[in-house]
Amino acid sequence: MNAKTVNDREATAERLLRSSLDHSYEPSIDIEWDAPLAEGTWGMPPHRVSLYGTELWDGLTEEQRRTLSVHEVCSIARIGLWFEIILMQMLLRYSYDRDPRRQHIQYALTEIADECRHSIMFARMTERYGVPDYAPRRLTHELGRFFKTVATGPAMFAATLFVEEILDQLQREAMRDETVQPLTRMVNRIHVTEEARHVRYAREELMRIMPRTNRAERALARYLSARVASVVARNLVHRDVYRSVGIDPVVGQKAALHNPHYQETLAWTARKLVPFLREQGLIGGPSELLWRKAHLIR
């Protein structure tokens, strides 16, 4: 690594640390958790609900549709929380091996603090809405344990970018939609503001790492990134959410996964990230099939 790369990394970290001081939230204070929930609002924009446009959707009342939207936004937040805990462990391991005097590492520690607050915020939102804990199923949970243990370098940052970017797309849209519950919009606003720094950190670090990777490392990073993308996309909406409106979970999940509207939403969430990962050599080859099967690439 040359001096210029180190200086660029430190300059980026300095700006991100300064931004963290000026533009950070404390959700326990900045969100009115005891405020009454607004009646007649959505948990998320209706056209992003997984059953939108299906016969099952047509059979729901307007109230049931809004109920399902609340359960789905909490499911999405829960998969985000799951991955944030994975990310915190990876960032801690990353920081453990490096010089803490570097602002680059101090920012990594700052990001861990951000993610800790975000995880609590997502948990409190789910609690406030009074919905079940839509935790990932056992296999997904254990795959997360495996990934956080083995993922380093490009796989770590590419997977982080995927989860952060797809949440960012959904949340940016919802926070501007006045038909969406104010609680959802405020949670989204906080997350979008702080995740913008995390995305920049991960993107720039990935761009520094990739020129130094060999063919085997790139192949492994491609596979791990594709596997994470596939698992997260399939688990954004937990199948048990459909029970909240009287739909059999297996029937509801099958309808959602075959729903062209929902497939288009998945591709829409990844539309900005996919070209970047291609440029970095992290999408391509046999593992691209996983992206396509997850409807993240059309």
Secondary structure, 3 states (H helix, E strand, C coil): CCHHHHHHHHHHHHHHHHHHHHCCCCHHHHCCCCCCCCCCCECCCHHHCCCCCCHHHHCCCHHHHHHHHHHHHHHHHHHHHHHHHHHHHHHHHHHHCCCCCCHHHHHHHHHHHHHHHHHHHHHHHHHHHCCCCCCCCHHHHHHHHHHHHHCCHHHHHHHHHHHHHHHHHHHHHHHCCCCECHHHHHHHHHHHHHHHHHHHHHHHHHHHHHHHCCHHHHHHHHHHHHHHHHHHHHHCCCHHHHHHHCCCHHHHHHHHHCCHHHHHHHHHHCCCHHHHHHHCCCCCCCCHHHHHHCCCCC
